Amino acid sequence: MEELPLLKVGVIPSRLTIVSEPYVKLGFRGYMPCVNVRIEKSGLDKVLVISAKSLAEPLEELRLVNDNCFTGLKFDLCKADDSKMSLYVLKPVSK
């Protein structure tokens, strides 16, 4: 199976749908929690690392109202600004 590329999140929002449950991927600093996402505009699947607190907390709220599942969650995602440590901005989208 071909390994998916990591999603690079920028300041322009992308509409994403999670298409997998979380799994871990080995990175240069150890294991990273990840989910596969589909980018609505292109239809491409990529890997989203979900370890950042500014991303994990809103995802958890969505997961809890989605029968404890990540798969199927749909949202717009971007960074607050273009700095490397910028917070994620996640806005839920109705299914």
N, C-alpha and C positions, 0 to 999 in steps of 0.2 A: 504494500500500500504506500502511495506517495505521501511524503510528509508535507503538510500545509505550511505556508509561510506565516510568520507573525504579522499581525495587524499593527500598523503604525498609526496611532491616533493623533490627529492634528487639531487645529482650532476650528476647522470647518466641520460641522456635524455630519455624521454618516448614520444612515438608518440601518440597524443590524437586527438580525434574528438569531438567537442561540439555537444551534442544531445538534448539540451534544450535551451530555451531563459532564460535570467537571472531571478532570483527570490531571495527573502530574506529568510534567515534562522536565527532563534534566537540563539545566542551564549552567552557565559558568559559575554561578554562585550557589548552586544546589538545585533542589526541586522547586518548580514553579507551578501553582495551580492554574489550569487553563480550561477554556471551553472553545469549541469550534463555533464560528459565527458565519452567517451568510450576509454579504453586503448587498442591500436591496438594489442599489443603482446598477451594479455590474453583474450580480448573480454569483460572484466569486466567493469561495469559502476560505477563511483564514483562521488563525489561532489568536485568541484574545487572552492575554495573561490577566488574571483577576485578583492578584494579590494586593493591589493598592487599596487602602482603606476607603478612599473617596469613590472607588468603584464597587468594592465588596459590600459596603453598607446599603446603598440603594438596590443592588442586585438581590441582597438578602430579603429586603422588603417585598420585592416583586416575586421572588421564589416562594415565599410563604403564602401568597395569595394565588399561586399557580400550582396547587397540590404538591408543594415541596419539590417542584421540578424546575430546572433551568431551561430545559428544552422547550422551545416555543416562545420564550420571552422576547419581546420586540421593543426596541428603544432607539432613540437618537443619542449618539455618543460623540463627545469632542473633549478637548482640553480647554481649560479656562483661559490660558494664554500660551505663548509659544516657548516658555521656559521649560527646561528639561524636567523639573520637579513639579510642574503645574498640576493642579487638581483636575480630576475628571469631572465632567458635567454630563449626567445621564438624565434623559427625559423619557419617561415611559410613553409608549404609543399603544393605543387600543388595537386589539387584534382584529 
